[in-house]
């Protein structure tokens, strides 16, 4: 149709946060009490949605990298998310996206 434009796909908005995720078996055994495993989670909000999906960050990033290798997900998005994740883990300010 004339006059229609293709909408450029927008990357999801992702934030990072530490969560307790299961138990740290080694630390629990050494302490004699339950010690939680603390991992970074990705909070993913699709463009145009208010719903937030939470996933363990490393698992989510690995899955997206696999999808990018198969041509099903933009590699530049994965690289940006990986840089943001690494900055978060190091306690640095996250790269700004305009």
VOLO-250741 format. One record per residue: residue number from 1; residue in three letters; x negated, y, z negated of N, C-alpha, C in turn. Coordinates in nm, 2 decimals, decimal comma, always signed. Example, Ala and Ser with C-alpha at 12.3 -4.5 7.8 and 13.67 -1.06 7.14 Angstrom:
<rs>
+-----+-----+--------+--------+--------+--------+--------+--------+--------+--------+--------+
:   i :  aa :   n.c1 :   n.c2 :   n.c3 :  ca.c1 :  ca.c2 :  ca.c3 :   c.c1 :   c.c2 :   c.c3 :
+-----+-----+--------+--------+--------+--------+--------+--------+--------+--------+--------+
:   1 : ALA :  -1,32 :  -0,57 :  -0,78 :  -1,23 :  -0,45 :  -0,78 :  -1,32 :  -0,33 :  -0,78 :
:   2 : SER :  -1,28 :  -0,22 :  -0,71 :  -1,37 :  -0,11 :  -0,71 :  -1,29 :  +0,00 :  -0,79 :
+-----+-----+--------+--------+--------+--------+--------+--------+--------+--------+--------+
</rs>
This chain:
<rs>
+-----+-----+--------+--------+--------+--------+--------+--------+--------+--------+--------+
:   i :  aa :   n.c1 :   n.c2 :   n.c3 :  ca.c1 :  ca.c2 :  ca.c3 :   c.c1 :   c.c2 :   c.c3 :
+-----+-----+--------+--------+--------+--------+--------+--------+--------+--------+--------+
:   1 : UNK :  -0,08 :  -0,12 :  +0,00 :  +0,00 :  +0,00 :  +0,00 :  -0,09 :  +0,12 :  +0,00 :
:   2 : UNK :  -0,04 :  +0,22 :  +0,07 :  -0,11 :  +0,35 :  +0,08 :  -0,09 :  +0,43 :  -0,05 :
:   3 : UNK :  -0,20 :  +0,49 :  -0,10 :  -0,18 :  +0,58 :  -0,22 :  -0,21 :  +0,50 :  -0,35 :
:   4 : UNK :  -0,22 :  +0,37 :  -0,35 :  -0,25 :  +0,30 :  -0,47 :  -0,40 :  +0,29 :  -0,49 :
:   5 : UNK :  -0,45 :  +0,31 :  -0,61 :  -0,59 :  +0,29 :  -0,63 :  -0,61 :  +0,17 :  -0,73 :
:   6 : UNK :  -0,73 :  +0,11 :  -0,71 :  -0,76 :  +0,00 :  -0,80 :  -0,80 :  +0,06 :  -0,93 :
:   7 : UNK :  -0,75 :  +0,00 :  -1,04 :  -0,79 :  +0,04 :  -1,17 :  -0,92 :  -0,03 :  -1,21 :
:   8 : UNK :  -1,02 :  +0,04 :  -1,24 :  -1,15 :  -0,02 :  -1,28 :  -1,14 :  -0,08 :  -1,41 :
:   9 : UNK :  -1,18 :  -0,20 :  -1,42 :  -1,18 :  -0,28 :  -1,54 :  -1,26 :  -0,21 :  -1,65 :
:  10 : UNK :  -1,20 :  -0,20 :  -1,77 :  -1,27 :  -0,14 :  -1,88 :  -1,32 :  -0,24 :  -1,98 :
:  11 : UNK :  -1,44 :  -0,22 :  -2,04 :  -1,49 :  -0,32 :  -2,13 :  -1,41 :  -0,31 :  -2,26 :
:  12 : UNK :  -1,40 :  -0,42 :  -2,34 :  -1,34 :  -0,42 :  -2,47 :  -1,42 :  -0,33 :  -2,56 :
:  13 : UNK :  -1,35 :  -0,28 :  -2,66 :  -1,42 :  -0,20 :  -2,77 :  -1,46 :  -0,30 :  -2,88 :
:  14 : UNK :  -1,58 :  -0,30 :  -2,91 :  -1,64 :  -0,40 :  -3,01 :  -1,70 :  -0,33 :  -3,12 :
:  15 : UNK :  -1,67 :  -0,37 :  -3,24 :  -1,74 :  -0,32 :  -3,36 :  -1,80 :  -0,45 :  -3,43 :
:  16 : UNK :  -1,89 :  -0,42 :  -3,52 :  -1,96 :  -0,53 :  -3,59 :  -1,94 :  -0,51 :  -3,74 :
:  17 : UNK :  -1,92 :  -0,63 :  -3,81 :  -1,90 :  -0,62 :  -3,96 :  -1,95 :  -0,75 :  -4,02 :
:  18 : UNK :  -2,00 :  -0,74 :  -4,14 :  -2,04 :  -0,86 :  -4,21 :  -1,92 :  -0,93 :  -4,28 :
:  19 : UNK :  -1,91 :  -1,06 :  -4,27 :  -1,80 :  -1,13 :  -4,33 :  -1,85 :  -1,26 :  -4,40 :
:  20 : UNK :  -1,79 :  -1,30 :  -4,51 :  -1,82 :  -1,43 :  -4,56 :  -1,76 :  -1,53 :  -4,47 :
:  21 : UNK :  -1,83 :  -1,64 :  -4,44 :  -1,79 :  -1,74 :  -4,34 :  -1,84 :  -1,87 :  -4,39 :
:  22 : UNK :  -1,76 :  -1,94 :  -4,46 :  -1,80 :  -2,07 :  -4,52 :  -1,89 :  -2,06 :  -4,63 :
:  23 : UNK :  -1,96 :  -2,17 :  -4,66 :  -2,06 :  -2,17 :  -4,77 :  -2,20 :  -2,20 :  -4,72 :
:  24 : UNK :  -2,29 :  -2,14 :  -4,79 :  -2,43 :  -2,16 :  -4,77 :  -2,47 :  -2,28 :  -4,85 :
:  25 : UNK :  -2,48 :  -2,40 :  -4,79 :  -2,50 :  -2,53 :  -4,86 :  -2,63 :  -2,53 :  -4,94 :
:  26 : UNK :  -2,74 :  -2,48 :  -4,88 :  -2,87 :  -2,48 :  -4,95 :  -2,87 :  -2,39 :  -5,07 :
:  27 : UNK :  -2,82 :  -2,27 :  -5,05 :  -2,82 :  -2,17 :  -5,16 :  -2,72 :  -2,22 :  -5,27 :
:  28 : UNK :  -2,61 :  -2,28 :  -5,23 :  -2,51 :  -2,33 :  -5,33 :  -2,57 :  -2,44 :  -5,42 :
:  29 : UNK :  -2,64 :  -2,53 :  -5,35 :  -2,71 :  -2,64 :  -5,42 :  -2,81 :  -2,58 :  -5,52 :
:  30 : UNK :  -2,89 :  -2,49 :  -5,48 :  -3,00 :  -2,43 :  -5,56 :  -2,94 :  -2,35 :  -5,68 :
:  31 : UNK :  -2,83 :  -2,29 :  -5,66 :  -2,77 :  -2,20 :  -5,76 :  -2,67 :  -2,28 :  -5,85 :
:  32 : UNK :  -2,63 :  -2,40 :  -5,81 :  -2,54 :  -2,48 :  -5,88 :  -2,40 :  -2,42 :  -5,88 :
:  33 : UNK :  -2,37 :  -2,33 :  -5,79 :  -2,23 :  -2,27 :  -5,77 :  -2,22 :  -2,24 :  -5,63 :
:  34 : UNK :  -2,09 :  -2,22 :  -5,59 :  -2,07 :  -2,18 :  -5,45 :  -2,13 :  -2,04 :  -5,41 :
:  35 : UNK :  -2,20 :  -2,04 :  -5,30 :  -2,26 :  -1,92 :  -5,25 :  -2,21 :  -1,91 :  -5,11 :
:  36 : UNK :  -2,14 :  -1,79 :  -5,07 :  -2,09 :  -1,78 :  -4,94 :  -2,20 :  -1,76 :  -4,83 :
:  37 : UNK :  -2,17 :  -1,80 :  -4,71 :  -2,26 :  -1,77 :  -4,60 :  -2,20 :  -1,64 :  -4,54 :
:  38 : UNK :  -2,29 :  -1,54 :  -4,53 :  -2,25 :  -1,41 :  -4,47 :  -2,31 :  -1,40 :  -4,33 :
:  39 : UNK :  -2,21 :  -1,38 :  -4,24 :  -2,25 :  -1,36 :  -4,10 :  -2,19 :  -1,24 :  -4,04 :
:  40 : UNK :  -2,24 :  -1,19 :  -3,93 :  -2,19 :  -1,08 :  -3,86 :  -2,07 :  -1,13 :  -3,77 :
:  41 : UNK :  -1,96 :  -1,05 :  -3,77 :  -1,85 :  -1,08 :  -3,69 :  -1,83 :  -0,97 :  -3,59 :
:  42 : UNK :  -1,79 :  -1,01 :  -3,47 :  -1,75 :  -0,91 :  -3,37 :  -1,60 :  -0,89 :  -3,38 :
:  43 : UNK :  -1,56 :  -0,76 :  -3,39 :  -1,42 :  -0,72 :  -3,39 :  -1,39 :  -0,67 :  -3,25 :
:  44 : UNK :  -1,31 :  -0,75 :  -3,17 :  -1,30 :  -0,72 :  -3,03 :  -1,15 :  -0,67 :  -3,00 :
:  45 : UNK :  -1,15 :  -0,55 :  -2,94 :  -1,02 :  -0,49 :  -2,90 :  -1,02 :  -0,47 :  -2,75 :
:  46 : UNK :  -0,93 :  -0,54 :  -2,68 :  -0,92 :  -0,52 :  -2,54 :  -0,87 :  -0,38 :  -2,50 :
:  47 : UNK :  -0,92 :  -0,32 :  -2,39 :  -0,88 :  -0,19 :  -2,35 :  -0,73 :  -0,18 :  -2,33 :
:  48 : UNK :  -0,67 :  -0,08 :  -2,40 :  -0,53 :  -0,06 :  -2,39 :  -0,45 :  -0,15 :  -2,49 :
:  49 : UNK :  -0,51 :  -0,22 :  -2,58 :  -0,44 :  -0,30 :  -2,68 :  -0,48 :  -0,25 :  -2,82 :
:  50 : UNK :  -0,39 :  -0,28 :  -2,91 :  -0,41 :  -0,25 :  -3,05 :  -0,45 :  -0,38 :  -3,13 :
:  51 : UNK :  -0,44 :  -0,49 :  -3,07 :  -0,48 :  -0,62 :  -3,13 :  -0,63 :  -0,64 :  -3,14 :
:  52 : UNK :  -0,67 :  -0,68 :  -3,25 :  -0,82 :  -0,70 :  -3,28 :  -0,84 :  -0,85 :  -3,30 :
:  53 : UNK :  -0,93 :  -0,91 :  -3,23 :  -0,97 :  -1,05 :  -3,24 :  -1,11 :  -1,05 :  -3,31 :
:  54 : UNK :  -1,12 :  -1,14 :  -3,41 :  -1,25 :  -1,15 :  -3,48 :  -1,32 :  -1,28 :  -3,45 :
:  55 : UNK :  -1,45 :  -1,27 :  -3,41 :  -1,52 :  -1,39 :  -3,38 :  -1,66 :  -1,38 :  -3,44 :
:  56 : UNK :  -1,72 :  -1,49 :  -3,48 :  -1,86 :  -1,48 :  -3,53 :  -1,95 :  -1,42 :  -3,41 :
:  57 : UNK :  -2,02 :  -1,32 :  -3,44 :  -2,08 :  -1,24 :  -3,33 :  -2,18 :  -1,32 :  -3,24 :
:  58 : UNK :  -2,26 :  -1,40 :  -3,30 :  -2,36 :  -1,47 :  -3,22 :  -2,29 :  -1,57 :  -3,13 :
:  59 : UNK :  -2,19 :  -1,64 :  -3,18 :  -2,11 :  -1,74 :  -3,10 :  -2,04 :  -1,66 :  -2,98 :
:  60 : UNK :  -1,98 :  -1,55 :  -3,01 :  -1,91 :  -1,47 :  -2,91 :  -2,00 :  -1,42 :  -2,80 :
:  61 : UNK :  -2,12 :  -1,37 :  -2,85 :  -2,22 :  -1,32 :  -2,75 :  -2,27 :  -1,43 :  -2,66 :
:  62 : UNK :  -2,30 :  -1,54 :  -2,72 :  -2,35 :  -1,66 :  -2,64 :  -2,24 :  -1,70 :  -2,54 :
:  63 : UNK :  -2,11 :  -1,70 :  -2,58 :  -2,01 :  -1,74 :  -2,49 :  -2,00 :  -1,64 :  -2,37 :
:  64 : UNK :  -2,01 :  -1,51 :  -2,40 :  -2,00 :  -1,41 :  -2,30 :  -2,12 :  -1,41 :  -2,21 :
:  65 : UNK :  -2,24 :  -1,45 :  -2,26 :  -2,36 :  -1,46 :  -2,18 :  -2,34 :  -1,58 :  -2,08 :
:  66 : UNK :  -2,28 :  -1,69 :  -2,13 :  -2,25 :  -1,80 :  -2,04 :  -2,16 :  -1,77 :  -1,93 :
:  67 : UNK :  -2,05 :  -1,69 :  -1,97 :  -1,95 :  -1,65 :  -1,87 :  -2,02 :  -1,56 :  -1,77 :
:  68 : UNK :  -2,11 :  -1,47 :  -1,81 :  -2,18 :  -1,38 :  -1,72 :  -2,27 :  -1,46 :  -1,62 :
:  69 : UNK :  -2,33 :  -1,56 :  -1,67 :  -2,42 :  -1,64 :  -1,58 :  -2,33 :  -1,71 :  -1,47 :
:  70 : UNK :  -2,21 :  -1,74 :  -1,50 :  -2,11 :  -1,80 :  -1,41 :  -2,04 :  -1,70 :  -1,32 :
:  71 : UNK :  -2,07 :  -1,57 :  -1,35 :  -2,01 :  -1,47 :  -1,27 :  -1,87 :  -1,43 :  -1,31 :
:  72 : UNK :  -1,83 :  -1,47 :  -1,43 :  -1,69 :  -1,45 :  -1,48 :  -1,68 :  -1,33 :  -1,58 :
:  73 : UNK :  -1,79 :  -1,27 :  -1,61 :  -1,79 :  -1,16 :  -1,71 :  -1,91 :  -1,07 :  -1,67 :
:  74 : UNK :  -1,89 :  -0,94 :  -1,67 :  -2,00 :  -0,84 :  -1,64 :  -2,12 :  -0,85 :  -1,73 :
:  75 : UNK :  -2,24 :  -0,88 :  -1,67 :  -2,36 :  -0,89 :  -1,74 :  -2,40 :  -0,77 :  -1,81 :
:  76 : UNK :  -2,37 :  -0,65 :  -1,75 :  -2,41 :  -0,52 :  -1,82 :  -2,33 :  -0,50 :  -1,95 :
:  77 : UNK :  -2,21 :  -0,56 :  -1,95 :  -2,13 :  -0,55 :  -2,08 :  -2,20 :  -0,63 :  -2,19 :
:  78 : UNK :  -2,24 :  -0,75 :  -2,15 :  -2,31 :  -0,84 :  -2,24 :  -2,44 :  -0,78 :  -2,29 :
:  79 : UNK :  -2,51 :  -0,72 :  -2,20 :  -2,64 :  -0,66 :  -2,25 :  -2,61 :  -0,54 :  -2,34 :
:  80 : UNK :  -2,51 :  -0,46 :  -2,31 :  -2,47 :  -0,35 :  -2,40 :  -2,43 :  -0,40 :  -2,54 :
:  81 : UNK :  -2,35 :  -0,51 :  -2,54 :  -2,30 :  -0,56 :  -2,67 :  -2,42 :  -0,62 :  -2,75 :
:  82 : UNK :  -2,51 :  -0,69 :  -2,68 :  -2,63 :  -0,75 :  -2,74 :  -2,71 :  -0,64 :  -2,81 :
:  83 : UNK :  -2,73 :  -0,53 :  -2,74 :  -2,81 :  -0,42 :  -2,79 :  -2,74 :  -0,36 :  -2,91 :
:  84 : UNK :  -2,61 :  -0,34 :  -2,91 :  -2,53 :  -0,29 :  -3,02 :  -2,54 :  -0,39 :  -3,14 :
:  85 : UNK :  -2,53 :  -0,52 :  -3,12 :  -2,54 :  -0,62 :  -3,22 :  -2,68 :  -0,61 :  -3,29 :
:  86 : UNK :  -2,78 :  -0,61 :  -3,20 :  -2,92 :  -0,60 :  -3,26 :  -2,94 :  -0,48 :  -3,34 :
:  87 : UNK :  -2,89 :  -0,37 :  -3,30 :  -2,90 :  -0,24 :  -3,37 :  -2,83 :  -0,25 :  -3,51 :
:  88 : UNK :  -2,71 :  -0,31 :  -3,50 :  -2,63 :  -0,33 :  -3,63 :  -2,71 :  -0,42 :  -3,73 :
:  89 : UNK :  -2,76 :  -0,53 :  -3,68 :  -2,83 :  -0,62 :  -3,77 :  -2,96 :  -0,55 :  -3,83 :
:  90 : UNK :  -3,02 :  -0,47 :  -3,75 :  -3,14 :  -0,40 :  -3,80 :  -3,11 :  -0,27 :  -3,88 :
:  91 : UNK :  -2,98 :  -0,24 :  -3,90 :  -2,94 :  -0,13 :  -3,97 :  -2,96 :  +0,00 :  -3,90 :
:  92 : UNK :  -2,97 :  +0,00 :  -3,77 :  -2,99 :  +0,12 :  -3,69 :  -2,86 :  +0,17 :  -3,65 :
:  93 : UNK :  -2,86 :  +0,30 :  -3,61 :  -2,74 :  +0,36 :  -3,55 :  -2,71 :  +0,29 :  -3,42 :
:  94 : UNK :  -2,58 :  +0,26 :  -3,39 :  -2,54 :  +0,19 :  -3,27 :  -2,55 :  +0,29 :  -3,15 :
:  95 : UNK :  -2,59 :  +0,23 :  -3,04 :  -2,60 :  +0,32 :  -2,92 :  -2,46 :  +0,38 :  -2,89 :
:  96 : UNK :  -2,46 :  +0,51 :  -2,86 :  -2,33 :  +0,57 :  -2,82 :  -2,29 :  +0,54 :  -2,68 :
:  97 : UNK :  -2,17 :  +0,53 :  -2,66 :  -2,11 :  +0,51 :  -2,53 :  -2,01 :  +0,62 :  -2,50 :
:  98 : UNK :  -2,03 :  +0,70 :  -2,40 :  -1,95 :  +0,81 :  -2,37 :  -1,82 :  +0,77 :  -2,32 :
+-----+-----+--------+--------+--------+--------+--------+--------+--------+--------+--------+
</rs>
